[in-house]
Amino acid sequence: MRKVYSRLTEKSKVAVPKLVRDTLGLSSGDRIRFRVTKQLVIVEKADQMDADDPFSAFSEWASDADEKAYADL
């Protein structure tokens, strides 16, 4: 297992390291899912309309303009 690091910004954003992006086949706009247990957080590539995501029904509000407008929330 390799370890890679990233840093959390003041707005709680984090860059996904290249090794992780390459391993998961991620590119700009892809969705990721976090599975959380008491001792572990697993990052996975998520389907565009992941059934586990209760907000996936609101995809019409997921434009670039919406992302920019609500970036500070």
PDB file of N, CA, C, O and CB in Angstrom:
ATOM      1  N   MET A   1       0.847  -1.174   0.000  1.00  0.00           N
ATOM      2  CA  MET A   1       0.000   0.000   0.000  1.00  0.00           C
ATOM      3  C   MET A   1       0.892   1.236   0.000  1.00  0.00           C
ATOM      4  O   MET A   1       1.808   1.361   0.812  1.00  0.00           O
ATOM      5  CB  MET A   1      -0.963  -0.001   1.221  1.00  0.00           C
ATOM      6  N   ARG A   2       0.600   2.156  -0.939  1.00  0.00           N
ATOM      7  CA  ARG A   2       1.337   3.415  -1.002  1.00  0.00           C
ATOM      8  C   ARG A   2       0.547   4.482  -0.263  1.00  0.00           C
ATOM      9  O   ARG A   2      -0.683   4.442  -0.228  1.00  0.00           O
ATOM     10  CB  ARG A   2       1.603   3.843  -2.475  1.00  0.00           C
ATOM     11  N   LYS A   3       1.252   5.429   0.323  1.00  0.00           N
ATOM     12  CA  LYS A   3       0.617   6.549   1.010  1.00  0.00           C
ATOM     13  C   LYS A   3       0.855   7.816   0.207  1.00  0.00           C
ATOM     14  O   LYS A   3       1.966   8.067  -0.260  1.00  0.00           O
ATOM     15  CB  LYS A   3       1.160   6.703   2.459  1.00  0.00           C
ATOM     16  N   VAL A   4      -0.188   8.608   0.050  1.00  0.00           N
ATOM     17  CA  VAL A   4      -0.079   9.924  -0.578  1.00  0.00           C
ATOM     18  C   VAL A   4      -0.800  10.916   0.312  1.00  0.00           C
ATOM     19  O   VAL A   4      -1.694  10.548   1.075  1.00  0.00           O
ATOM     20  CB  VAL A   4      -0.672   9.928  -2.031  1.00  0.00           C
ATOM     21  N   TYR A   5      -0.414  12.160   0.211  1.00  0.00           N
ATOM     22  CA  TYR A   5      -0.953  13.178   1.104  1.00  0.00           C
ATOM     23  C   TYR A   5      -1.518  14.347   0.317  1.00  0.00           C
ATOM     24  O   TYR A   5      -1.118  14.602  -0.819  1.00  0.00           O
ATOM     25  CB  TYR A   5       0.122  13.665   2.069  1.00  0.00           C
ATOM     26  N   SER A   6      -2.446  15.047   0.932  1.00  0.00           N
ATOM     27  CA  SER A   6      -2.997  16.273   0.395  1.00  0.00           C
ATOM     28  C   SER A   6      -3.306  17.165   1.584  1.00  0.00           C
ATOM     29  O   SER A   6      -3.203  16.734   2.732  1.00  0.00           O
ATOM     30  CB  SER A   6      -4.273  16.008  -0.488  1.00  0.00           C
ATOM     31  N   ARG A   7      -3.678  18.391   1.316  1.00  0.00           N
ATOM     32  CA  ARG A   7      -3.918  19.339   2.398  1.00  0.00           C
ATOM     33  C   ARG A   7      -5.318  19.919   2.270  1.00  0.00           C
ATOM     34  O   ARG A   7      -5.763  20.219   1.162  1.00  0.00           O
ATOM     35  CB  ARG A   7      -2.862  20.463   2.390  1.00  0.00           C
ATOM     36  N   LEU A   8      -6.007  20.080   3.371  1.00  0.00           N
ATOM     37  CA  LEU A   8      -7.335  20.670   3.427  1.00  0.00           C
ATOM     38  C   LEU A   8      -7.203  22.191   3.411  1.00  0.00           C
ATOM     39  O   LEU A   8      -6.408  22.753   4.165  1.00  0.00           O
ATOM     40  CB  LEU A   8      -8.107  20.190   4.690  1.00  0.00           C
ATOM     41  N   THR A   9      -7.984  22.864   2.550  1.00  0.00           N
ATOM     42  CA  THR A   9      -7.936  24.325   2.490  1.00  0.00           C
ATOM     43  C   THR A   9      -8.831  24.926   3.568  1.00  0.00           C
ATOM     44  O   THR A   9      -9.525  24.207   4.288  1.00  0.00           O
ATOM     45  CB  THR A   9      -8.365  24.828   1.095  1.00  0.00           C
ATOM     46  N   GLU A  10      -8.806  26.245   3.670  1.00  0.00           N
ATOM     47  CA  GLU A  10      -9.654  26.941   4.641  1.00  0.00           C
ATOM     48  C   GLU A  10     -11.133  26.696   4.383  1.00  0.00           C
ATOM     49  O   GLU A  10     -11.941  26.756   5.310  1.00  0.00           O
ATOM     50  CB  GLU A  10      -9.369  28.433   4.611  1.00  0.00           C
ATOM     51  N   LYS A  11     -11.499  26.419   3.133  1.00  0.00           N
ATOM     52  CA  LYS A  11     -12.897  26.159   2.781  1.00  0.00           C
ATOM     53  C   LYS A  11     -13.201  24.667   2.758  1.00  0.00           C
ATOM     54  O   LYS A  11     -14.182  24.244   2.147  1.00  0.00           O
ATOM     55  CB  LYS A  11     -13.226  26.776   1.424  1.00  0.00           C
ATOM     56  N   SER A  12     -12.375  23.873   3.411  1.00  0.00           N
ATOM     57  CA  SER A  12     -12.548  22.419   3.534  1.00  0.00           C
ATOM     58  C   SER A  12     -12.483  21.692   2.195  1.00  0.00           C
ATOM     59  O   SER A  12     -13.100  20.639   2.036  1.00  0.00           O
ATOM     60  CB  SER A  12     -13.868  22.116   4.199  1.00  0.00           C
ATOM     61  N   LYS A  13     -11.750  22.235   1.241  1.00  0.00           N
ATOM     62  CA  LYS A  13     -11.557  21.568  -0.043  1.00  0.00           C
ATOM     63  C   LYS A  13     -10.221  20.851  -0.019  1.00  0.00           C
ATOM     64  O   LYS A  13      -9.298  21.251   0.691  1.00  0.00           O
ATOM     65  CB  LYS A  13     -11.624  22.581  -1.224  1.00  0.00           C
ATOM     66  N   VAL A  14     -10.129  19.785  -0.802  1.00  0.00           N
ATOM     67  CA  VAL A  14      -8.892  19.021  -0.856  1.00  0.00           C
ATOM     68  C   VAL A  14      -8.634  18.602  -2.303  1.00  0.00           C
ATOM     69  O   VAL A  14      -9.566  18.259  -3.030  1.00  0.00           O
ATOM     70  CB  VAL A  14      -8.961  17.778   0.083  1.00  0.00           C
ATOM     71  N   ALA A  15      -7.387  18.630  -2.712  1.00  0.00           N
ATOM     72  CA  ALA A  15      -7.014  18.153  -4.042  1.00  0.00           C
ATOM     73  C   ALA A  15      -6.832  16.640  -3.969  1.00  0.00           C
ATOM     74  O   ALA A  15      -6.220  16.128  -3.032  1.00  0.00           O
ATOM     75  CB  ALA A  15      -5.708  18.858  -4.560  1.00  0.00           C
ATOM     76  N   VAL A  16      -7.360  15.937  -4.949  1.00  0.00           N
ATOM     77  CA  VAL A  16      -7.193  14.489  -5.001  1.00  0.00           C
ATOM     78  C   VAL A  16      -5.831  14.221  -5.651  1.00  0.00           C
ATOM     79  O   VAL A  16      -5.610  14.613  -6.797  1.00  0.00           O
ATOM     80  CB  VAL A  16      -8.375  13.790  -5.804  1.00  0.00           C
ATOM     81  N   PRO A  17      -4.923  13.564  -4.940  1.00  0.00           N
ATOM     82  CA  PRO A  17      -3.590  13.321  -5.490  1.00  0.00           C
ATOM     83  C   PRO A  17      -3.632  12.535  -6.802  1.00  0.00           C
ATOM     84  O   PRO A  17      -4.541  11.735  -7.028  1.00  0.00           O
ATOM     85  CB  PRO A  17      -2.743  12.575  -4.477  1.00  0.00           C
ATOM     86  N   LYS A  18      -2.639  12.771  -7.662  1.00  0.00           N
ATOM     87  CA  LYS A  18      -2.573  12.152  -8.980  1.00  0.00           C
ATOM     88  C   LYS A  18      -2.621  10.632  -8.890  1.00  0.00           C
ATOM     89  O   LYS A  18      -3.309   9.996  -9.688  1.00  0.00           O
ATOM     90  CB  LYS A  18      -1.308  12.589  -9.702  1.00  0.00           C
ATOM     91  N   LEU A  19      -1.909  10.036  -7.940  1.00  0.00           N
ATOM     92  CA  LEU A  19      -1.924   8.578  -7.803  1.00  0.00           C
ATOM     93  C   LEU A  19      -3.350   8.066  -7.587  1.00  0.00           C
ATOM     94  O   LEU A  19      -3.734   7.042  -8.153  1.00  0.00           O
ATOM     95  CB  LEU A  19      -1.020   8.140  -6.635  1.00  0.00           C
ATOM     96  N   VAL A  20      -4.134   8.775  -6.770  1.00  0.00           N
ATOM     97  CA  VAL A  20      -5.519   8.376  -6.503  1.00  0.00           C
ATOM     98  C   VAL A  20      -6.367   8.571  -7.755  1.00  0.00           C
ATOM     99  O   VAL A  20      -7.146   7.687  -8.112  1.00  0.00           O
ATOM    100  CB  VAL A  20      -6.107   9.186  -5.320  1.00  0.00           C
ATOM    101  N   ARG A  21      -6.228   9.723  -8.432  1.00  0.00           N
ATOM    102  CA  ARG A  21      -6.975   9.966  -9.671  1.00  0.00           C
ATOM    103  C   ARG A  21      -6.673   8.894 -10.714  1.00  0.00           C
ATOM    104  O   ARG A  21      -7.586   8.363 -11.348  1.00  0.00           O
ATOM    105  CB  ARG A  21      -6.642  11.357 -10.236  1.00  0.00           C
ATOM    106  N   ASP A  22      -5.401   8.581 -10.889  1.00  0.00           N
ATOM    107  CA  ASP A  22      -5.010   7.566 -11.871  1.00  0.00           C
ATOM    108  C   ASP A  22      -5.535   6.188 -11.489  1.00  0.00           C
ATOM    109  O   ASP A  22      -6.025   5.449 -12.344  1.00  0.00           O
ATOM    110  CB  ASP A  22      -3.489   7.522 -12.010  1.00  0.00           C
ATOM    111  N   THR A  23      -5.437   5.842 -10.222  1.00  0.00           N
ATOM    112  CA  THR A  23      -5.888   4.528  -9.747  1.00  0.00           C
ATOM    113  C   THR A  23      -7.384   4.347  -9.949  1.00  0.00           C
ATOM    114  O   THR A  23      -7.830   3.271 -10.349  1.00  0.00           O
ATOM    115  CB  THR A  23      -5.540   4.347  -8.269  1.00  0.00           C
ATOM    116  N   LEU A  24      -8.171   5.397  -9.675  1.00  0.00           N
ATOM    117  CA  LEU A  24      -9.624   5.317  -9.814  1.00  0.00           C
ATOM    118  C   LEU A  24     -10.121   5.695 -11.209  1.00  0.00           C
ATOM    119  O   LEU A  24     -11.307   5.557 -11.507  1.00  0.00           O
ATOM    120  CB  LEU A  24     -10.277   6.209  -8.795  1.00  0.00           C
ATOM    121  N   GLY A  25      -9.215   6.169 -12.058  1.00  0.00           N
ATOM    122  CA  GLY A  25      -9.621   6.594 -13.399  1.00  0.00           C
ATOM    123  C   GLY A  25     -10.472   7.845 -13.366  1.00  0.00           C
ATOM    124  O   GLY A  25     -11.428   7.966 -14.131  1.00  0.00           O
ATOM    125  N   LEU A  26     -10.135   8.783 -12.482  1.00  0.00           N
ATOM    126  CA  LEU A  26     -10.917   9.997 -12.305  1.00  0.00           C
ATOM    127  C   LEU A  26     -10.471  11.092 -13.260  1.00  0.00           C
ATOM    128  O   LEU A  26      -9.290  11.213 -13.587  1.00  0.00           O
ATOM    129  CB  LEU A  26     -10.814  10.484 -10.872  1.00  0.00           C
ATOM    130  N   SER A  27     -11.428  11.876 -13.696  1.00  0.00           N
ATOM    131  CA  SER A  27     -11.124  13.077 -14.472  1.00  0.00           C
ATOM    132  C   SER A  27     -12.073  14.180 -14.013  1.00  0.00           C
ATOM    133  O   SER A  27     -13.000  13.934 -13.242  1.00  0.00           O
ATOM    134  CB  SER A  27     -11.259  12.815 -16.021  1.00  0.00           C
ATOM    135  N   SER A  28     -11.835  15.374 -14.486  1.00  0.00           N
ATOM    136  CA  SER A  28     -12.617  16.534 -14.071  1.00  0.00           C
ATOM    137  C   SER A  28     -14.116  16.278 -14.241  1.00  0.00           C
ATOM    138  O   SER A  28     -14.555  15.800 -15.287  1.00  0.00           O
ATOM    139  CB  SER A  28     -12.197  17.772 -14.872  1.00  0.00           C
ATOM    140  N   GLY A  29     -14.889  16.597 -13.213  1.00  0.00           N
ATOM    141  CA  GLY A  29     -16.338  16.419 -13.252  1.00  0.00           C
ATOM    142  C   GLY A  29     -16.819  15.074 -12.741  1.00  0.00           C
ATOM    143  O   GLY A  29     -18.014  14.901 -12.502  1.00  0.00           O
ATOM    144  N   ASP A  30     -15.907  14.111 -12.567  1.00  0.00           N
ATOM    145  CA  ASP A  30     -16.315  12.809 -12.032  1.00  0.00           C
ATOM    146  C   ASP A  30     -16.756  12.958 -10.584  1.00  0.00           C
ATOM    147  O   ASP A  30     -16.292  13.841  -9.862  1.00  0.00           O
ATOM    148  CB  ASP A  30     -15.163  11.783 -12.141  1.00  0.00           C
ATOM    149  N   ARG A  31     -17.653  12.085 -10.178  1.00  0.00           N
ATOM    150  CA  ARG A  31     -18.137  12.075  -8.795  1.00  0.00           C
ATOM    151  C   ARG A  31     -17.344  11.040  -8.004  1.00  0.00           C
ATOM    152  O   ARG A  31     -16.970   9.988  -8.523  1.00  0.00           O
ATOM    153  CB  ARG A  31     -19.671  11.767  -8.734  1.00  0.00           C
ATOM    154  N   ILE A  32     -17.097  11.364  -6.733  1.00  0.00           N
ATOM    155  CA  ILE A  32     -16.479  10.389  -5.839  1.00  0.00           C
ATOM    156  C   ILE A  32     -17.404  10.173  -4.649  1.00  0.00           C
ATOM    157  O   ILE A  32     -18.200  11.038  -4.284  1.00  0.00           O
ATOM    158  CB  ILE A  32     -15.066  10.863  -5.371  1.00  0.00           C
ATOM    159  N   ARG A  33     -17.274   9.004  -4.065  1.00  0.00           N
ATOM    160  CA  ARG A  33     -18.115   8.640  -2.912  1.00  0.00           C
ATOM    161  C   ARG A  33     -17.171   8.311  -1.756  1.00  0.00           C
ATOM    162  O   ARG A  33     -16.112   7.714  -1.953  1.00  0.00           O
ATOM    163  CB  ARG A  33     -19.080   7.410  -3.243  1.00  0.00           C
ATOM    164  N   PHE A  34     -17.569   8.707  -0.561  1.00  0.00           N
ATOM    165  CA  PHE A  34     -16.825   8.392   0.652  1.00  0.00           C
ATOM    166  C   PHE A  34     -17.636   7.395   1.467  1.00  0.00           C
ATOM    167  O   PHE A  34     -18.789   7.659   1.809  1.00  0.00           O
ATOM    168  CB  PHE A  34     -16.520   9.680   1.482  1.00  0.00           C
ATOM    169  N   ARG A  35     -17.041   6.257   1.776  1.00  0.00           N
ATOM    170  CA  ARG A  35     -17.669   5.300   2.694  1.00  0.00           C
ATOM    171  C   ARG A  35     -16.922   5.411   4.013  1.00  0.00           C
ATOM    172  O   ARG A  35     -15.704   5.242   4.068  1.00  0.00           O
ATOM    173  CB  ARG A  35     -17.635   3.812   2.126  1.00  0.00           C
ATOM    174  N   VAL A  36     -17.668   5.698   5.075  1.00  0.00           N
ATOM    175  CA  VAL A  36     -17.056   6.023   6.355  1.00  0.00           C
ATOM    176  C   VAL A  36     -17.427   4.986   7.406  1.00  0.00           C
ATOM    177  O   VAL A  36     -18.601   4.670   7.601  1.00  0.00           O
ATOM    178  CB  VAL A  36     -17.479   7.420   6.815  1.00  0.00           C
ATOM    179  N   THR A  37     -16.414   4.467   8.075  1.00  0.00           N
ATOM    180  CA  THR A  37     -16.609   3.599   9.229  1.00  0.00           C
ATOM    181  C   THR A  37     -15.931   4.275  10.415  1.00  0.00           C
ATOM    182  O   THR A  37     -15.411   5.382  10.276  1.00  0.00           O
ATOM    183  CB  THR A  37     -16.032   2.148   8.977  1.00  0.00           C
ATOM    184  N   LYS A  38     -15.928   3.640  11.556  1.00  0.00           N
ATOM    185  CA  LYS A  38     -15.297   4.244  12.726  1.00  0.00           C
ATOM    186  C   LYS A  38     -13.782   4.353  12.588  1.00  0.00           C
ATOM    187  O   LYS A  38     -13.167   5.213  13.219  1.00  0.00           O
ATOM    188  CB  LYS A  38     -15.635   3.443  13.959  1.00  0.00           C
ATOM    189  N   GLN A  39     -13.177   3.502  11.778  1.00  0.00           N
ATOM    190  CA  GLN A  39     -11.726   3.495  11.688  1.00  0.00           C
ATOM    191  C   GLN A  39     -11.172   3.747  10.287  1.00  0.00           C
ATOM    192  O   GLN A  39      -9.956   3.755  10.096  1.00  0.00           O
ATOM    193  CB  GLN A  39     -11.220   2.198  12.179  1.00  0.00           C
ATOM    194  N   LEU A  40     -12.055   3.954   9.304  1.00  0.00           N
ATOM    195  CA  LEU A  40     -11.581   3.997   7.931  1.00  0.00           C
ATOM    196  C   LEU A  40     -12.500   4.836   7.052  1.00  0.00           C
ATOM    197  O   LEU A  40     -13.719   4.829   7.226  1.00  0.00           O
ATOM    198  CB  LEU A  40     -11.463   2.590   7.371  1.00  0.00           C
ATOM    199  N   VAL A  41     -11.908   5.551   6.116  1.00  0.00           N
ATOM    200  CA  VAL A  41     -12.671   6.251   5.086  1.00  0.00           C
ATOM    201  C   VAL A  41     -12.183   5.711   3.745  1.00  0.00           C
ATOM    202  O   VAL A  41     -10.985   5.713   3.461  1.00  0.00           O
ATOM    203  CB  VAL A  41     -12.499   7.830   5.184  1.00  0.00           C
ATOM    204  N   ILE A  42     -13.119   5.254   2.934  1.00  0.00           N
ATOM    205  CA  ILE A  42     -12.796   4.693   1.622  1.00  0.00           C
ATOM    206  C   ILE A  42     -13.297   5.658   0.559  1.00  0.00           C
ATOM    207  O   ILE A  42     -14.454   6.077   0.590  1.00  0.00           O
ATOM    208  CB  ILE A  42     -13.426   3.270   1.432  1.00  0.00           C
ATOM    209  N   VAL A  43     -12.427   6.011  -0.381  1.00  0.00           N
ATOM    210  CA  VAL A  43     -12.790   6.886  -1.490  1.00  0.00           C
ATOM    211  C   VAL A  43     -12.968   6.018  -2.727  1.00  0.00           C
ATOM    212  O   VAL A  43     -12.089   5.228  -3.073  1.00  0.00           O
ATOM    213  CB  VAL A  43     -11.709   7.999  -1.726  1.00  0.00           C
ATOM    214  N   GLU A  44     -14.121   6.170  -3.398  1.00  0.00           N
ATOM    215  CA  GLU A  44     -14.428   5.375  -4.581  1.00  0.00           C
ATOM    216  C   GLU A  44     -14.923   6.284  -5.693  1.00  0.00           C
ATOM    217  O   GLU A  44     -15.462   7.361  -5.435  1.00  0.00           O
ATOM    218  CB  GLU A  44     -15.477   4.291  -4.259  1.00  0.00           C
ATOM    219  N   LYS A  45     -14.738   5.846  -6.927  1.00  0.00           N
ATOM    220  CA  LYS A  45     -15.366   6.533  -8.043  1.00  0.00           C
ATOM    221  C   LYS A  45     -16.840   6.162  -8.009  1.00  0.00           C
ATOM    222  O   LYS A  45     -17.185   4.984  -7.906  1.00  0.00           O
ATOM    223  CB  LYS A  45     -14.698   6.153  -9.420  1.00  0.00           C
ATOM    224  N   ALA A  46     -17.713   7.164  -8.094  1.00  0.00           N
ATOM    225  CA  ALA A  46     -19.153   6.925  -8.009  1.00  0.00           C
ATOM    226  C   ALA A  46     -19.775   7.036  -9.390  1.00  0.00           C
ATOM    227  O   ALA A  46     -19.272   7.747 -10.260  1.00  0.00           O
ATOM    228  CB  ALA A  46     -19.821   7.919  -7.033  1.00  0.00           C
ATOM    229  N   ASP A  47     -20.868   6.329  -9.575  1.00  0.00           N
ATOM    230  CA  ASP A  47     -21.641   6.480 -10.798  1.00  0.00           C
ATOM    231  C   ASP A  47     -22.213   7.883 -10.832  1.00  0.00           C
ATOM    232  O   ASP A  47     -22.406   8.501  -9.785  1.00  0.00           O
ATOM    233  CB  ASP A  47     -22.769   5.416 -10.892  1.00  0.00           C
ATOM    234  N   GLN A  48     -22.485   8.392 -12.022  1.00  0.00           N
ATOM    235  CA  GLN A  48     -23.048   9.736 -12.146  1.00  0.00           C
ATOM    236  C   GLN A  48     -24.360   9.877 -11.384  1.00  0.00           C
ATOM    237  O   GLN A  48     -24.607  10.924 -10.784  1.00  0.00           O
ATOM    238  CB  GLN A  48     -23.266  10.078 -13.610  1.00  0.00           C
ATOM    239  N   MET A  49     -25.184   8.874 -11.391  1.00  0.00           N
ATOM    240  CA  MET A  49     -26.453   8.930 -10.675  1.00  0.00           C
ATOM    241  C   MET A  49     -26.469   7.839  -9.605  1.00  0.00           C
ATOM    242  O   MET A  49     -27.307   6.938  -9.633  1.00  0.00           O
ATOM    243  CB  MET A  49     -27.656   8.766 -11.655  1.00  0.00           C
ATOM    244  N   ASP A  50     -25.547   7.933  -8.678  1.00  0.00           N
ATOM    245  CA  ASP A  50     -25.399   6.937  -7.625  1.00  0.00           C
ATOM    246  C   ASP A  50     -26.677   6.843  -6.799  1.00  0.00           C
ATOM    247  O   ASP A  50     -27.151   7.845  -6.263  1.00  0.00           O
ATOM    248  CB  ASP A  50     -24.202   7.278  -6.725  1.00  0.00           C
ATOM    249  N   ALA A  51     -27.220   5.664  -6.700  1.00  0.00           N
ATOM    250  CA  ALA A  51     -28.479   5.453  -5.979  1.00  0.00           C
ATOM    251  C   ALA A  51     -28.345   5.763  -4.489  1.00  0.00           C
ATOM    252  O   ALA A  51     -29.343   6.058  -3.832  1.00  0.00           O
ATOM    253  CB  ALA A  51     -28.954   4.015  -6.165  1.00  0.00           C
ATOM    254  N   ASP A  52     -27.127   5.701  -3.946  1.00  0.00           N
ATOM    255  CA  ASP A  52     -26.921   5.983  -2.531  1.00  0.00           C
ATOM    256  C   ASP A  52     -26.928   7.478  -2.231  1.00  0.00           C
ATOM    257  O   ASP A  52     -26.959   7.869  -1.064  1.00  0.00           O
ATOM    258  CB  ASP A  52     -25.616   5.377  -2.070  1.00  0.00           C
ATOM    259  N   ASP A  53     -26.901   8.315  -3.253  1.00  0.00           N
ATOM    260  CA  ASP A  53     -26.833   9.761  -3.075  1.00  0.00           C
ATOM    261  C   ASP A  53     -28.241  10.349  -3.086  1.00  0.00           C
ATOM    262  O   ASP A  53     -28.868  10.386  -4.145  1.00  0.00           O
ATOM    263  CB  ASP A  53     -25.963  10.410  -4.179  1.00  0.00           C
ATOM    264  N   PRO A  54     -28.759  10.807  -1.955  1.00  0.00           N
ATOM    265  CA  PRO A  54     -30.125  11.335  -1.934  1.00  0.00           C
ATOM    266  C   PRO A  54     -30.287  12.604  -2.764  1.00  0.00           C
ATOM    267  O   PRO A  54     -31.411  12.966  -3.111  1.00  0.00           O
ATOM    268  CB  PRO A  54     -30.542  11.610  -0.513  1.00  0.00           C
ATOM    269  N   PHE A  55     -29.201  13.280  -3.087  1.00  0.00           N
ATOM    270  CA  PHE A  55     -29.281  14.511  -3.869  1.00  0.00           C
ATOM    271  C   PHE A  55     -29.188  14.266  -5.365  1.00  0.00           C
ATOM    272  O   PHE A  55     -29.287  15.214  -6.144  1.00  0.00           O
ATOM    273  CB  PHE A  55     -28.192  15.453  -3.448  1.00  0.00           C
ATOM    274  N   SER A  56     -29.000  13.026  -5.787  1.00  0.00           N
ATOM    275  CA  SER A  56     -28.868  12.740  -7.211  1.00  0.00           C
ATOM    276  C   SER A  56     -30.147  13.074  -7.979  1.00  0.00           C
ATOM    277  O   SER A  56     -30.101  13.293  -9.190  1.00  0.00           O
ATOM    278  CB  SER A  56     -28.506  11.278  -7.418  1.00  0.00           C
ATOM    279  N   ALA A  57     -31.275  13.114  -7.291  1.00  0.00           N
ATOM    280  CA  ALA A  57     -32.537  13.470  -7.945  1.00  0.00           C
ATOM    281  C   ALA A  57     -32.566  14.936  -8.357  1.00  0.00           C
ATOM    282  O   ALA A  57     -33.409  15.334  -9.160  1.00  0.00           O
ATOM    283  CB  ALA A  57     -33.711  13.171  -7.021  1.00  0.00           C
ATOM    284  N   PHE A  58     -31.661  15.742  -7.820  1.00  0.00           N
ATOM    285  CA  PHE A  58     -31.633  17.165  -8.113  1.00  0.00           C
ATOM    286  C   PHE A  58     -30.528  17.517  -9.101  1.00  0.00           C
ATOM    287  O   PHE A  58     -29.936  18.593  -9.014  1.00  0.00           O
ATOM    288  CB  PHE A  58     -31.455  17.956  -6.835  1.00  0.00           C
ATOM    289  N   SER A  59     -30.250  16.624 -10.033  1.00  0.00           N
ATOM    290  CA  SER A  59     -29.145  16.840 -10.970  1.00  0.00           C
ATOM    291  C   SER A  59     -29.354  18.071 -11.850  1.00  0.00           C
ATOM    292  O   SER A  59     -28.386  18.605 -12.390  1.00  0.00           O
ATOM    293  CB  SER A  59     -28.966  15.616 -11.845  1.00  0.00           C
ATOM    294  N   GLU A  60     -30.590  18.530 -12.004  1.00  0.00           N
ATOM    295  CA  GLU A  60     -30.820  19.725 -12.822  1.00  0.00           C
ATOM    296  C   GLU A  60     -30.211  20.970 -12.186  1.00  0.00           C
ATOM    297  O   GLU A  60     -30.086  22.003 -12.844  1.00  0.00           O
ATOM    298  CB  GLU A  60     -32.316  19.934 -13.041  1.00  0.00           C
ATOM    299  N   TRP A  61     -29.835  20.882 -10.918  1.00  0.00           N
ATOM    300  CA  TRP A  61     -29.208  22.001 -10.229  1.00  0.00           C
ATOM    301  C   TRP A  61     -27.708  21.795 -10.092  1.00  0.00           C
ATOM    302  O   TRP A  61     -27.088  22.364  -9.193  1.00  0.00           O
ATOM    303  CB  TRP A  61     -29.836  22.197  -8.859  1.00  0.00           C
ATOM    304  N   ALA A  62     -27.127  21.008 -10.950  1.00  0.00           N
ATOM    305  CA  ALA A  62     -25.707  20.687 -10.845  1.00  0.00           C
ATOM    306  C   ALA A  62     -24.897  21.299 -11.982  1.00  0.00           C
ATOM    307  O   ALA A  62     -23.903  20.715 -12.414  1.00  0.00           O
ATOM    308  CB  ALA A  62     -25.514  19.184 -10.827  1.00  0.00           C
ATOM    309  N   SER A  63     -25.306  22.457 -12.468  1.00  0.00           N
ATOM    310  CA  SER A  63     -24.564  23.105 -13.549  1.00  0.00           C
ATOM    311  C   SER A  63     -23.327  23.807 -12.987  1.00  0.00           C
ATOM    312  O   SER A  63     -23.196  23.971 -11.774  1.00  0.00           O
ATOM    313  CB  SER A  63     -25.466  24.115 -14.303  1.00  0.00           C
ATOM    314  N   ASP A  64     -22.429  24.217 -13.872  1.00  0.00           N
ATOM    315  CA  ASP A  64     -21.245  24.960 -13.441  1.00  0.00           C
ATOM    316  C   ASP A  64     -21.641  26.265 -12.758  1.00  0.00           C
ATOM    317  O   ASP A  64     -21.003  26.681 -11.791  1.00  0.00           O
ATOM    318  CB  ASP A  64     -20.327  25.246 -14.638  1.00  0.00           C
ATOM    319  N   ALA A  65     -22.694  26.912 -13.262  1.00  0.00           N
ATOM    320  CA  ALA A  65     -23.158  28.150 -12.643  1.00  0.00           C
ATOM    321  C   ALA A  65     -23.644  27.911 -11.222  1.00  0.00           C
ATOM    322  O   ALA A  65     -23.374  28.717 -10.331  1.00  0.00           O
ATOM    323  CB  ALA A  65     -24.270  28.773 -13.476  1.00  0.00           C
ATOM    324  N   ASP A  66     -24.360  26.812 -11.000  1.00  0.00           N
ATOM    325  CA  ASP A  66     -24.832  26.484  -9.648  1.00  0.00           C
ATOM    326  C   ASP A  66     -23.655  26.188  -8.717  1.00  0.00           C
ATOM    327  O   ASP A  66     -23.633  26.637  -7.571  1.00  0.00           O
ATOM    328  CB  ASP A  66     -25.792  25.276  -9.688  1.00  0.00           C
ATOM    329  N   GLU A  67     -22.679  25.429  -9.220  1.00  0.00           N
ATOM    330  CA  GLU A  67     -21.503  25.103  -8.409  1.00  0.00           C
ATOM    331  C   GLU A  67     -20.790  26.379  -7.973  1.00  0.00           C
ATOM    332  O   GLU A  67     -20.372  26.504  -6.822  1.00  0.00           O
ATOM    333  CB  GLU A  67     -20.535  24.191  -9.194  1.00  0.00           C
ATOM    334  N   LYS A  68     -20.655  27.327  -8.904  1.00  0.00           N
ATOM    335  CA  LYS A  68     -19.991  28.594  -8.589  1.00  0.00           C
ATOM    336  C   LYS A  68     -20.823  29.420  -7.598  1.00  0.00           C
ATOM    337  O   LYS A  68     -20.274  30.001  -6.662  1.00  0.00           O
ATOM    338  CB  LYS A  68     -19.743  29.404  -9.881  1.00  0.00           C
ATOM    339  N   ALA A  69     -22.118  29.471  -7.798  1.00  0.00           N
ATOM    340  CA  ALA A  69     -22.990  30.266  -6.932  1.00  0.00           C
ATOM    341  C   ALA A  69     -23.021  29.757  -5.504  1.00  0.00           C
ATOM    342  O   ALA A  69     -23.137  30.550  -4.569  1.00  0.00           O
ATOM    343  CB  ALA A  69     -24.388  30.282  -7.486  1.00  0.00           C
ATOM    344  N   TYR A  70     -22.919  28.457  -5.318  1.00  0.00           N
ATOM    345  CA  TYR A  70     -23.017  27.868  -3.975  1.00  0.00           C
ATOM    346  C   TYR A  70     -21.695  27.365  -3.445  1.00  0.00           C
ATOM    347  O   TYR A  70     -21.673  26.580  -2.496  1.00  0.00           O
ATOM    348  CB  TYR A  70     -23.999  26.740  -3.981  1.00  0.00           C
ATOM    349  N   ALA A  71     -20.598  27.792  -4.028  1.00  0.00           N
ATOM    350  CA  ALA A  71     -19.261  27.312  -3.634  1.00  0.00           C
ATOM    351  C   ALA A  71     -18.908  27.618  -2.191  1.00  0.00           C
ATOM    352  O   ALA A  71     -18.145  26.874  -1.575  1.00  0.00           O
ATOM    353  CB  ALA A  71     -18.219  27.917  -4.527  1.00  0.00           C
ATOM    354  N   ASP A  72     -19.448  28.702  -1.635  1.00  0.00           N
ATOM    355  CA  ASP A  72     -19.085  29.099  -0.267  1.00  0.00           C
ATOM    356  C   ASP A  72     -19.951  28.468   0.805  1.00  0.00           C
ATOM    357  O   ASP A  72     -19.750  28.741   1.989  1.00  0.00           O
ATOM    358  CB  ASP A  72     -19.162  30.583  -0.136  1.00  0.00           C
ATOM    359  N   LEU A  73     -20.897  27.642   0.433  1.00  0.00           N
ATOM    360  CA  LEU A  73     -21.784  27.041   1.442  1.00  0.00           C
ATOM    361  C   LEU A  73     -21.142  25.858   2.111  1.00  0.00           C
ATOM    362  O   LEU A  73     -21.750  25.238   2.983  1.00  0.00           O
ATOM    363  CB  LEU A  73     -23.096  26.615   0.817  1.00  0.00           C
TER     364      LEU A  73
END
